Amino acid sequence: MSSPLYEALPLGDNGTRIRLLTLEPTKESQSWVVCHIQAARISDKPQYEALSYYWGYETSSEKILIHQNELMFEITVQSNLLSALRALRRETIERVFWIDAISIDQNNVEEKKQQVPLMKAIFSNCTEVIAWLGESDDNSEEVFGEIQKQSKSYPRKLIKFLRRPWFRRVWIIQEVALAPKVRVQCGKSLISWHQLMEYISLVHYRRLQFNPFDSPDARHFHPAFFPITMDLAREKLQKKSGFSLREALRSFQPFGATEILDKIYSVEGLLQEPSLVEPDYTKSAKIVYQNAVVSIIRSEKKVDVFLDCFLRTKASGIPDLPSWVPDWSSIDQVVDNPGSFVTQEEVFSASQETFIDRLELLEDRELVVSGKIIGSIAELGRQVPTARDLRHRYWPGVLTTKRPFDIATEAIETFQNWRDVARLPRIGCVRPDTEKYLTEADKARQFTDAIRFLELTATVLDWYSRNILQRLPWFAIWPIVGPLMVTMTFVILIRAFRGGFAVQIPDGPPDASRHGWVPGRTDSDLFGLFPAPDFTAENDVYSLVGDEIVLFKGGARPFVIRPCQNGRWHLIGSAFIHGIMFGGAFEEDNCIDIHLI
């Protein structure tokens, strides 16, 4: 229900007016915050600053006073906003701001629907954006001082500073990217955005990735990742180049939002086609995310958005999503699948560069697309363990539950299983050159060479395990060789499989790290990699023998699907199948309707 303040100052229904807040000056820092509020048309180019700050989940609130004509209103704001207003007001001069929490009636769904599309104009036409990071402390004062001097010191203090929650909110991206000028404020201290980014570039020497053995409750991204991502978006927007909807949703998935819907709505002002997003807070998250997928497919005329449908666990933010809808709200999903949020150019063309010509959304969750089913999974090997699997499965209890040679033995068995699935001859045998595939691509030889390398490594580990480890007492060897064995075994496994050695895997999915993979073969004896679950997930959907393989029109890669009731299908995930990644198995005339749910 709207408050009397907003009833007394309606914006109308044409979506062209905004409310501006005039902050009255005072020399008493702790006195009541008093403001005036008035409506203005953006087309009249009023002079105002825009405030960017962290909303969060704060429960504490404070009161401020607002004059409107002859009336005085007392409204409630979060304590962080009150601190910002007190720090921003001057002693003798008024300041005019647009502040979303006050300028928009947050209890009026229709007004929010009209005002959110104006965000691009609001932040593009302001004189500057003030990024309020919160009250100052000793750490922020030292960082600000070092930034002013462009010192190379204090990287640890900078990291602590960059952990302030403002940097991690998805709405902040457009507020920084669209603004003609940005200044960052802590307490009374101010620096320009340009100064901050120069300093980050100067002292930032670590790679922007998480440590796979960090504690699960950490966010796993280097704190510098967030401002650097915002700055890249700012550069892109300043060049008058926007994002595609899929690119924006993937790129900014690591950022957080108070409401699930805001992961979609917050990117509207950054898009090349803003019309693809229509903010409506009366719709459920499931419907909004479904509509986003349909909009992406219709815009791109491709189904590459299906590649973003990672294997889900019960931790998914929207558990009732159809299998063909990505959960862009999940930050945990990105943490568990490093690199998945990076938009990459697709290198495959399994459907021969065709475009989607059949797309229909039926009822509530059923999507109809066109594709050719080329076969089914006939054999699956053992799963490739991910770093997250190792952390959760072995690391916490390795001292009491696993001997190092047990872990080594498990790795050896995995290597041997890969060899069997790949139909590789024994070490020392010569492979004939007459082996043929559906296409003439020879890059898969690199995959077999990689497995040969792993096989050699496995032989060494097997000898080491049988002749040394198992002949010595556990308590004597563990302190010395235990950690070495655990680390060596799985570093070799992961790095070799992902191409970390000179012998590299061929051009597999560029974002293959997004979930686990398991080697296997189709019923036509084609070798491939198929989606597999985490060892630790409780309700993942993953590949099974008997699952079908489909090439969708407009799809860059094959997909694994599973039949369910009434001729419908669940989308399991994308696959890499040697010999068909460049169209060798696709026949457009043999496509049929595939009903996904």
URPEDA-V675854 format. One record per residue. N is the residue number from 1. SS is DSSP state (2 for helix, 1 for strand, 0 for the rest). PHI is phi in whole degrees, -180 to 180 (* if undefined). OMEGA is omega in whole degrees, -180 to 180 (NA if undefined). Layout:
BEGIN
n/ss/phi/omega
N/SS/PHI/OMEGA
N/SS/PHI/OMEGA
END
This chain:
BEGIN
n/ss/phi/omega
1/0/*/-178
2/0/-70/177
3/0/-83/178
4/2/-57/180
5/2/-59/-176
6/2/-78/175
7/2/-67/180
8/2/-80/-179
9/0/-138/-179
10/0/-70/-180
11/0/-97/-177
12/0/82/-175
13/0/-112/-179
14/0/-96/174
15/0/65/180
16/0/-120/-177
17/1/-112/178
18/1/-133/176
19/1/-102/178
20/1/-116/-175
21/1/-111/176
22/1/-98/-176
23/1/-91/-177
24/0/-71/180
25/0/-75/176
26/0/-163/176
27/0/-99/-180
28/0/-103/-171
29/0/-64/-176
30/0/-103/179
31/0/-75/179
32/0/-57/173
33/0/-83/-178
34/1/-121/-177
35/1/-134/167
36/1/-114/179
37/1/-127/179
38/1/-146/179
39/1/-97/179
40/1/-149/175
41/1/-93/179
42/2/-62/-180
43/2/-63/177
44/2/-82/178
45/0/53/176
46/0/-67/179
47/0/-91/-180
48/0/-160/171
49/1/-103/177
50/1/-114/-180
51/1/-99/175
52/1/-113/-177
53/0/-152/-177
54/0/-91/176
55/0/-79/177
56/0/70/-177
57/0/-111/-175
58/0/-62/-179
59/0/-99/-180
60/0/-73/-177
61/1/-142/-179
62/1/-135/-179
63/1/-111/169
64/1/-132/-179
65/1/-108/179
66/1/-129/174
67/1/-89/173
68/1/-142/-171
69/0/57/-178
70/0/-97/-175
71/1/-104/176
72/1/-122/-179
73/1/-118/174
74/1/-108/-178
75/1/-121/-178
76/1/-99/176
77/1/-133/176
78/1/-68/-176
79/2/-63/178
80/2/-65/177
81/2/-69/177
82/2/-60/178
83/2/-61/179
84/2/-64/-178
85/2/-63/179
86/2/-66/-180
87/2/-75/-175
88/2/-85/-176
89/0/-70/-178
90/0/-98/-176
91/0/-81/-174
92/0/-131/-173
93/0/-120/176
94/0/-72/173
95/1/-129/-179
96/1/-109/-177
97/1/-129/160
98/1/-106/-178
99/0/-130/-170
100/2/-56/-176
101/2/-64/-179
102/2/-107/-176
103/2/-72/177
104/0/-114/175
105/0/-72/-174
106/0/-69/178
107/0/-94/-178
108/0/-108/-175
109/2/-63/-180
110/2/-65/178
111/2/-66/177
112/2/-61/179
113/2/-61/179
114/2/-82/-173
115/2/-83/-178
116/2/-58/177
117/0/-65/178
118/0/-86/-176
119/2/-55/-179
120/2/-60/179
121/2/-68/-178
122/2/-62/-177
123/2/-81/178
124/2/-76/-174
125/2/-101/177
126/0/-73/178
127/0/-73/176
128/0/-166/174
129/1/-108/173
130/1/-99/178
131/1/-91/-178
132/1/-89/-178
133/1/-95/-180
134/1/118/179
135/0/-66/179
136/0/-78/172
137/0/-145/-178
138/2/-59/-179
139/2/-64/-178
140/2/-66/179
141/2/-64/179
142/2/-67/179
143/2/-63/179
144/2/-61/178
145/2/-64/179
146/2/-69/177
147/2/-64/179
148/2/-60/-179
149/2/-90/-175
150/0/54/179
151/0/-76/177
152/0/-93/-176
153/0/-92/177
154/0/63/177
155/2/-61/-179
156/2/-69/178
157/2/-67/177
158/2/-64/179
159/2/-60/178
160/2/-62/179
161/2/-63/-178
162/2/-74/176
163/0/-84/175
164/0/-61/-170
165/2/-63/180
166/2/-55/-174
167/2/-68/-170
168/2/-106/-175
169/1/-97/-173
170/2/-69/179
171/2/-64/-176
172/2/-63/-174
173/2/-58/-179
174/2/-70/179
175/2/-65/176
176/2/-81/-173
177/2/-68/-174
178/2/-90/-172
179/0/-70/174
180/0/-67/-178
181/0/-153/-180
182/1/-131/172
183/1/-124/-177
184/1/-105/-175
185/1/-129/170
186/1/-123/-175
187/0/59/178
188/0/-99/-176
189/1/-87/-176
190/1/-131/168
191/1/-140/177
192/1/-83/176
193/2/-60/180
194/2/-61/178
195/2/-62/-180
196/2/-62/-177
197/2/-69/175
198/2/-62/-179
199/2/-68/178
200/2/-60/179
201/2/-64/-177
202/2/-70/-173
203/2/-104/-175
204/0/-83/-176
205/0/-122/-180
206/0/-95/177
207/0/-68/-179
208/0/-85/175
209/0/-150/-178
210/0/-89/173
211/0/-83/-175
212/0/-63/180
213/0/-106/172
214/0/-68/178
215/0/-67/-175
216/0/-62/-177
217/0/-84/174
218/0/-80/-178
219/0/-85/168
220/0/73/176
221/0/-101/174
222/0/-58/-177
223/0/-57/180
224/2/-71/180
225/2/-56/-171
226/2/-70/177
227/2/-66/178
228/2/-66/177
229/2/-62/177
230/2/-62/-179
231/2/-68/176
232/2/-64/176
233/2/-64/179
234/2/-62/178
235/2/-61/-179
236/2/-63/-179
237/2/-71/179
238/2/-65/177
239/0/-88/179
240/0/63/178
241/0/-119/-178
242/0/-95/179
243/1/-99/163
244/0/-74/-178
245/2/-63/180
246/2/-65/179
247/2/-61/-179
248/2/-67/-178
249/2/-65/178
250/2/-74/-174
251/2/-64/-173
252/0/-105/179
253/0/-61/178
254/0/-67/-180
255/0/-82/-176
256/1/-101/176
257/0/-147/179
258/0/-69/180
259/0/-112/-179
260/0/-60/-179
261/0/-62/-176
262/2/-70/175
263/2/-66/176
264/2/-92/-173
265/2/-68/-175
266/0/-69/-177
267/0/-96/-174
268/2/-55/-177
269/2/-69/-179
270/2/-101/-169
271/1/-90/170
272/0/-68/178
273/0/-123/-179
274/2/-59/-178
275/2/-67/179
276/2/-69/179
277/0/-117/178
278/0/-121/-177
279/0/-58/178
280/0/-154/-175
281/0/-81/175
282/0/-88/-178
283/0/-88/178
284/0/-75/179
285/2/-61/-179
286/2/-60/-180
287/2/-66/-179
288/2/-63/-179
289/2/-70/175
290/2/-61/-179
291/2/-63/178
292/2/-64/178
293/2/-63/180
294/2/-61/179
295/2/-63/180
296/2/-64/-179
297/2/-64/-180
298/2/-67/180
299/2/-73/-176
300/2/-88/-174
301/0/57/178
302/0/-135/177
303/0/-111/-180
304/2/-62/177
305/2/-62/176
306/2/-62/179
307/2/-65/-178
308/2/-88/180
309/0/-84/-178
310/0/-68/173
311/0/-60/-174
312/0/-105/171
313/0/-114/-179
314/0/-68/178
315/0/-80/-179
316/0/-57/-177
317/0/-68/-179
318/0/-130/-171
319/0/-66/-178
320/0/-96/177
321/0/-65/172
322/0/-63/-176
323/0/-66/-177
324/0/-93/-178
325/0/-113/176
326/0/-67/175
327/0/-100/-179
328/0/-71/180
329/0/-79/-171
330/0/-86/173
331/2/-78/179
332/2/-58/179
333/2/-61/179
334/2/-71/179
335/2/-60/-178
336/2/-77/-177
337/0/-130/-175
338/0/-58/-180
339/0/91/-176
340/0/-68/-178
341/0/-85/-179
342/0/-84/180
343/0/-76/-177
344/0/-125/178
345/0/-73/-178
346/0/-72/-176
347/0/-101/-177
348/0/-103/178
349/0/-147/-174
350/0/-64/179
351/0/-106/172
352/0/61/176
353/0/58/177
354/0/-79/178
355/0/-119/-179
356/0/-66/177
357/0/-127/180
358/0/-137/179
359/1/-148/-180
360/1/-145/177
361/1/-101/-178
362/1/-101/176
363/0/48/-170
364/0/-98/-170
365/0/-149/-174
366/1/-100/-179
367/1/-112/-180
368/1/-106/176
369/1/-132/-177
370/1/-103/179
371/1/-167/179
372/1/-116/175
373/1/-82/-173
374/1/-105/-180
375/1/155/-178
376/1/-138/177
377/1/-81/-179
378/1/-104/-176
379/1/-152/177
380/1/-129/177
381/1/-93/180
382/1/-84/-176
383/1/-72/172
384/0/-80/-180
385/0/-72/176
386/0/-95/179
387/2/-60/179
388/2/-65/177
389/2/-59/-178
390/2/-62/-178
391/2/-62/-175
392/2/-84/-173
393/2/-85/-173
394/0/-112/-166
395/2/-58/-175
396/2/-61/-174
397/2/-119/-172
398/2/-64/-178
399/2/-67/-174
400/2/-111/-172
401/2/-116/-175
402/0/-132/169
403/0/-83/-178
404/2/-60/-180
405/2/-73/174
406/2/-67/179
407/2/-65/179
408/2/-61/179
409/2/-62/179
410/2/-63/178
411/2/-65/180
412/2/-61/179
413/2/-62/177
414/2/-64/179
415/2/-59/-179
416/2/-64/178
417/2/-65/177
418/2/-59/-180
419/2/-59/-179
420/2/-66/-179
421/2/-65/-179
422/0/-79/-180
423/0/59/-179
424/0/-86/174
425/0/-71/180
426/0/-68/-179
427/0/-57/178
428/0/99/178
429/0/-77/-180
430/0/-100/180
431/0/-83/179
432/0/-68/-179
433/0/-88/-178
434/0/-90/-177
435/0/-65/-176
436/0/-119/177
437/0/-131/179
438/0/-61/173
439/0/-118/-178
440/0/-91/-179
441/0/-64/-179
442/0/-101/-174
443/0/-67/-180
444/2/-68/174
445/2/-59/178
446/2/-62/179
447/2/-66/179
448/2/-66/176
449/2/-64/179
450/2/-63/179
451/2/-68/175
452/2/-61/178
453/2/-61/178
454/2/-64/-180
455/2/-65/176
456/2/-62/178
457/2/-61/-180
458/2/-63/179
459/2/-62/178
460/2/-63/-180
461/2/-63/180
462/2/-64/178
463/2/-62/-179
464/2/-61/-179
465/2/-67/-175
466/2/-72/-171
467/2/-95/-178
468/0/-122/-172
469/2/-61/-174
470/2/-77/179
471/2/-98/180
472/0/-111/178
473/0/-65/-179
474/2/-54/-174
475/2/-66/-178
476/2/-83/-173
477/2/-95/-173
478/2/-59/-177
479/2/-58/-176
480/2/-98/-171
481/2/-99/-177
482/2/-58/179
483/2/-58/179
484/2/-63/-179
485/2/-65/180
486/2/-59/-177
487/2/-66/-176
488/2/-62/-176
489/2/-59/-173
490/2/-85/172
491/2/-65/177
492/2/-60/-179
493/2/-59/-175
494/2/-69/-176
495/2/-67/180
496/2/-66/-178
497/2/-67/-180
498/0/-93/176
499/0/87/-177
500/0/-82/179
501/0/-109/-178
502/0/-63/175
503/0/-82/-171
504/0/-110/173
505/0/-71/-180
506/0/-68/-175
507/0/-70/173
508/0/-79/179
509/0/-55/-178
510/0/-58/-179
511/0/-110/-176
512/2/-63/-180
513/2/-77/-174
514/2/-66/174
515/0/-155/-180
516/1/-68/178
517/1/-128/177
518/1/-133/178
519/1/-73/180
520/1/-168/179
521/1/-135/179
522/1/-89/179
523/0/-70/172
524/0/-101/174
525/0/68/173
526/0/-89/180
527/1/-86/180
528/1/-159/174
529/1/-117/-173
530/1/-125/-178
531/1/-61/179
532/1/-133/-177
533/0/-85/165
534/0/-68/175
535/0/-61/-169
536/0/-95/-177
537/0/-73/-174
538/0/-96/-177
539/0/-141/175
540/0/-64/169
541/0/-99/-175
542/0/-145/-175
543/0/-67/176
544/0/-133/173
545/0/-59/-177
546/0/104/175
547/0/-61/-179
548/1/-91/178
549/1/-118/-175
550/1/-126/171
551/1/-110/179
552/1/-78/169
553/0/-61/-177
554/0/79/-179
555/0/-109/-179
556/0/-81/-175
557/0/-134/172
558/1/-71/177
559/1/-129/175
560/1/-96/178
561/1/-129/-177
562/1/-130/-180
563/1/-68/173
564/0/-134/-170
565/2/-71/171
566/2/58/175
567/2/72/178
568/0/-98/-174
569/1/-136/169
570/1/-97/174
571/1/-83/-179
572/1/-92/180
573/1/160/-180
574/1/-84/-179
575/1/-136/172
576/1/-121/-178
577/1/-125/-177
578/0/-61/175
579/0/101/-177
580/0/-126/-173
581/0/-74/179
582/0/-124/171
583/0/98/-175
584/0/-66/-177
585/0/-117/-173
586/0/-91/176
587/0/-133/-174
588/2/-61/-177
589/2/-69/-178
590/2/-101/179
591/0/-75/177
592/1/-130/176
593/1/-75/176
594/1/-113/-179
595/1/-98/-179
596/1/-98/175
597/0/-131/NA
END
